[in-house]
């Protein structure tokens, strides 16, 4: 959820990752400006909810089944897999895989979550690879890794921007290796530097935080920016710059949605 380098090679327990710009040809599908985005994280979508006026839908990768992804595909729609890349969540089935040494301060406002020490690549990347592999095995078309801006938060670790970029680029590399498109999630200050590594943006409240223009590098490179505003009106739509497509949602991210015109 919303929270307040140089090219390198990382070798992680037998996993070799090239951290740097990834050739977009590795992903068979990427969203574009014609796509209409929907997100539902409260519970997996029902068959009726999959029939809405959208072309791509994000839901939780742990809770979702391959049958639900296939049902969305049967409607000629794309599926985006949500998972958390930057915080530990005590309810996830792989929670015990994280050693206590990588768990930082609680993520304020989100009970059961703690920030991760993203400097510990050899520990975290194999866990994240398994999560991404699960998304791929279930048939998802893309992933949306959350909390990829830990260095901007009170994580309990002395993280730097360069270390954050190294970690985020590694996550994108893992997704592309599984032939999945990957979203940059709510990281406005890193958008320009990470644009080459990510295929689209899922942002929370760029209008409310006056950050929509920060994603101009994605727009320039014909990569769509999908903005979620937690409001019950569409008054914010007039403030969206060209190339940024907005929806209004409840904070619970249930099925309710108001869509900006032409988005």
Buried (B, 14 or more C-beta within 10 A) or exposed (E): BBBEBEEEEBEBEEBEBBBBBBEBEBBEEBBEBEBBBBBBBBBBBEEEBBEBEBBBBBBBBBEBEEEBBEBBBEBEBBBBBBBBBBBBBEEBEBEEEBEEEBBBEBBEEBEEBBBBBBBBBEBBBBBBBEBBBBBBEBBBBBBBBBBBBBBBBBBBBEBEBEBBBBBBBBBBBBBBBBEBBBBBBBBBBBBBBBBBBBBBBBBBBBBBBEBBEBBBBBBEEEBBBBBBBBBEEBEBBEBBBEBBBBBBBEEEBBBEBBBBEEB
